[in-house]
Amino acid sequence: GNAAQKREHDKKLGAGTMSRAGAQCPCCPAIMETEDIRYEGKNGRLGQVMTAVVVDGPCGKEYRLPTEHELLAAEVGEDKVSEVFEQVPFGVPEEPTPKCGPGASRAFSVDQYGFDQWRKLFTNRQLVALAVIISSMRRIKADDQDVWAQALRAYLGCVLGKMLDYENALCSWYTQNEQITHLFNRFALPVKWDFAETSPIGGASGSWASMLASVCKSVDTICVLEKLGGVTVVRESVLRGNYTDVDAIVTDPPYYDAIPYSDVMDFFYVWLRRTLKTLSPEIDAAFAEPLAPKWNHD
């Protein structure tokens, strides 16, 4: 056809099968309504299929179908997940995700589709990779006498936190930059029907090396600030403080429940609790509970 017909054909192909009404079968006009999809999800009948692989080529990114080897490599069984998490305190992160429904936050939809545990927001391959990284980090024996080891473990915890934002099954592929995007573009946990999985090794966006470089830049900045005279951070209400000589005041407007900070924090909290266990009595006390503190309505 002509150029206009080709554009229309490509637009139809790229339209996808999901909408607010539900999902259309890619092979026939049948529609499965949203409530049906949620019902299947809550009963553990949602799966995933690898559709494409992105690699570096001579002229940039190249896209192709997955090979048999790549399909097999993505099939990581529960036995492997259980094995690697034997070396991780508290085991697999099976703590509950935020609930949906009346009185709950409007920012989360994952629970409606059966993703009722934090571990379910990750592929088994991602879980294994994260567990191996945490186990390696925990080999740094830190105690009260070795402040350098404590600091190193804590900084590596920051690297892991940034990595978690990319190493999950709710990330998208950013076509303009041709790289993975991180989960928290906003303070919410939406379901992504097409998600991208980045490699934790190498130097691509979202990998350990990439996140380590990012955290190191922040540490370098902190060191420069320290040489300039240090920084004092005060956490208190501006109504009670005496602010006569300050450089910055950071305020938090009353968002009410539009931004559920404590629920968002749990995404990282459950992993940091496993990573920093035994780092110090203060850290253990801060992570004593399975989930972060919540508002007590009673």
C-alpha positions in Angstrom: 0.0 0.0 0.0 0.9 3.7 0.0 2.6 5.5 3.0 -0.7 6.4 4.7 -2.0 2.8 4.5 1.3 1.5 5.9 1.1 3.9 8.8 -2.5 2.8 9.5 -1.4 -0.8 9.3 1.5 -0.3 11.8 -0.8 1.7 14.1 -3.3 -1.2 14.1 -0.5 -3.8 14.8 0.9 -1.7 17.7 -2.4 -1.0 19.3 -2.0 -3.8 21.8 -4.7 -6.0 23.2 -5.3 -4.4 26.6 -7.8 -1.6 27.3 -9.8 -0.4 30.3 -12.6 -2.7 29.2 -10.4 -5.8 29.3 -8.2 -7.8 27.0 -8.9 -8.9 23.4 -7.7 -12.3 22.2 -4.9 -11.8 19.7 -6.3 -14.6 17.6 -10.0 -13.8 17.6 -12.4 -10.9 18.5 -13.2 -12.4 21.9 -12.9 -10.0 24.9 -12.1 -11.0 28.5 -13.4 -8.3 30.8 -11.2 -6.8 33.5 -13.1 -8.6 36.3 -12.4 -11.9 34.6 -8.7 -11.1 34.4 -8.6 -10.2 38.1 -10.3 -13.4 39.0 -7.8 -15.5 37.0 -4.9 -13.5 38.6 -6.1 -14.0 42.1 -6.3 -17.7 41.4 -2.7 -17.9 40.1 -3.5 -18.3 36.5 -1.6 -15.4 35.0 1.6 -16.2 33.1 4.2 -14.5 31.1 5.8 -15.1 27.6 9.0 -13.6 26.4 8.3 -11.8 23.1 11.6 -10.0 22.2 15.2 -9.7 23.1 17.2 -6.4 22.9 20.9 -6.6 22.2 23.7 -4.1 21.4 24.5 -4.1 17.6 27.1 -2.3 15.4 24.6 0.6 14.9 22.8 0.6 18.2 20.1 -1.5 19.7 18.8 -4.5 17.8 15.5 -6.4 18.4 14.9 -10.0 17.7 12.9 -13.0 18.7 14.3 -15.0 21.8 16.3 -18.1 21.1 15.6 -21.5 22.7 18.5 -21.0 25.1 17.2 -17.6 26.2 13.7 -19.0 26.8 15.2 -21.8 28.9 17.4 -19.4 30.9 14.3 -17.4 31.9 12.6 -20.5 33.3 13.9 -20.5 36.9 12.1 -22.9 39.2 10.9 -22.4 42.7 13.5 -24.9 44.0 16.3 -22.6 42.8 14.6 -19.6 44.4 14.3 -21.4 47.8 17.9 -22.6 47.5 19.5 -19.1 47.1 17.2 -17.5 49.8 18.5 -20.0 52.4 21.4 -17.6 52.8 19.2 -14.6 53.2 17.7 -13.5 56.5 13.9 -13.9 56.6 13.9 -15.8 53.3 11.8 -15.0 50.2 10.0 -11.7 50.6 6.5 -13.0 51.0 5.2 -10.1 53.0 1.8 -8.8 51.7 1.5 -6.0 49.3 -0.9 -3.1 49.9 -4.6 -4.1 49.6 -7.1 -2.5 47.2 -10.7 -1.8 47.9 -12.7 0.6 50.1 -10.6 2.6 52.5 -7.3 1.5 50.8 -5.0 3.7 48.8 -5.9 4.4 45.2 -2.3 4.2 44.1 -2.0 0.4 44.0 -3.7 -2.0 41.6 -1.3 -5.1 41.8 -3.3 -6.8 44.6 -6.4 -6.9 42.4 -4.6 -9.2 40.0 -3.2 -11.7 42.5 0.2 -10.0 43.2 -0.5 -10.1 46.9 3.1 -10.7 48.0 6.1 -8.5 47.3 8.0 -11.4 45.7 5.3 -11.7 43.0 6.4 -8.3 41.6 9.6 -10.0 40.5 10.4 -12.8 38.1 12.0 -15.9 39.6 15.2 -15.0 37.7 15.2 -11.5 39.3 14.6 -13.0 42.7 17.6 -15.3 42.3 19.9 -12.5 41.1 18.9 -10.2 44.0 19.4 -13.0 46.6 22.9 -13.8 45.2 23.8 -10.1 45.4 22.4 -9.7 49.0 24.3 -12.8 50.1 27.5 -11.4 48.6 27.0 -8.1 50.4 26.4 -9.8 53.7 29.9 -11.4 53.6 31.2 -8.0 54.7 31.3 -8.6 58.4 30.4 -5.4 60.2 30.5 -4.8 63.9 30.6 -1.8 66.2 34.4 -1.7 66.1 34.6 -1.6 62.3 32.9 1.5 61.2 34.3 1.3 57.7 32.6 -2.1 57.1 29.4 -0.7 58.5 29.5 2.2 56.1 30.4 0.0 53.2 27.4 -2.3 53.8 25.1 0.7 54.2 26.2 2.3 51.0 25.8 -1.0 49.1 22.3 -1.1 50.5 21.7 2.2 48.7 23.0 0.6 45.5 20.6 -2.3 46.0 17.7 0.1 46.6 18.3 1.8 43.3 18.7 -1.5 41.5 15.3 -2.7 42.9 13.6 0.1 41.0 14.8 -1.4 37.8 15.0 -5.1 38.6 11.3 -5.9 38.9 8.4 -7.0 36.6 6.7 -3.6 36.5 9.2 -1.8 34.4 8.6 -0.5 30.8 10.8 -0.2 27.8 11.5 3.5 26.9 11.5 3.5 23.1 13.0 7.0 22.7 16.2 6.2 24.6 15.9 2.5 23.9 16.5 1.5 27.6 14.5 0.3 30.5 12.6 2.7 32.7 12.4 2.4 36.4 9.2 1.5 38.3 8.5 4.6 40.3 7.8 7.2 37.7 5.2 8.2 40.2 4.2 7.0 43.7 2.1 4.1 42.6 2.3 0.4 41.8 0.4 -0.2 38.5 0.3 -3.5 36.7 2.4 -3.5 33.4 1.1 -6.0 30.9 4.2 -5.6 28.8 7.3 -5.4 31.1 11.0 -5.2 30.4 13.6 -7.2 32.3 17.1 -5.8 32.4 20.3 -7.8 32.9 21.7 -7.3 36.5 25.3 -7.8 35.2 27.2 -5.8 32.6 26.7 -2.0 32.4 23.2 -1.5 31.0 20.7 0.8 32.7 19.5 -0.9 35.8 22.5 -3.2 36.2 24.6 -3.3 39.4 27.5 -1.5 37.7 25.2 1.3 36.6 23.5 1.8 40.0 26.9 1.6 41.8 28.2 4.4 39.6 25.1 6.5 40.4 25.5 6.1 44.2 29.2 6.8 44.0 28.5 10.1 42.4 26.2 11.0 45.4 28.9 9.9 47.9 31.5 12.1 46.1 29.1 15.0 46.4 28.7 14.4 50.1 32.5 14.3 50.6 32.8 17.7 48.8 30.1 19.2 51.1 31.9 17.8 54.1 35.1 19.6 53.0 33.1 22.9 52.6 32.2 22.8 56.3 29.8 19.9 56.7 26.0 19.7 56.6 23.5 19.6 59.5 20.2 18.0 58.7 17.4 18.7 61.2 14.0 16.9 61.0 11.3 18.9 62.8 8.3 21.1 62.3 9.1 24.5 60.9 6.5 25.8 63.5 8.8 24.8 66.3 12.3 25.4 64.9 14.5 28.5 65.1 15.7 29.1 61.5 17.9 32.1 61.3 20.8 30.7 59.3 19.8 27.9 56.9 20.5 27.1 53.3 17.4 25.1 52.5 14.1 24.1 54.0 12.4 21.0 52.5 8.7 20.8 53.2 6.2 18.0 52.7 2.7 19.3 51.8 -0.3 17.5 53.3 -1.1 15.1 50.4 -3.5 13.2 52.7 -3.7 9.7 51.1 -2.9 10.7 47.5 0.7 9.6 48.1 0.9 6.5 50.4 4.5 6.9 51.5 4.6 4.0 54.0 3.2 1.6 51.4 5.7 2.7 48.7 8.4 2.3 51.3 7.6 -1.3 51.8 8.8 -2.1 48.3 12.3 -1.3 49.4 11.9 -2.0 53.2 11.4 -5.8 52.8 14.7 -6.0 50.9 16.7 -3.6 53.0 15.6 -5.6 56.1 17.2 -8.7 54.6 20.3 -6.8 53.5 21.1 -4.9 56.6 20.2 -7.5 59.2 22.9 -7.6 62.0 24.6 -4.4 60.7 24.0 -2.6 64.0 21.5 -2.8 66.9 20.0 0.5 65.7 19.4 -0.8 62.2 17.9 -4.0 63.6 15.5 -2.0 65.8 14.5 0.1 62.8 13.7 -3.0 60.8 12.2 -5.1 63.6 8.8 -5.4 62.0 8.1 -7.2 58.7 6.7 -4.0 57.2 7.2 -0.3 57.7 5.1 1.5 60.3 1.5 2.4 59.2 -1.0 4.9 60.4 -3.1 3.6 63.2 -6.6 4.6 62.5 -7.8 3.4 65.9 
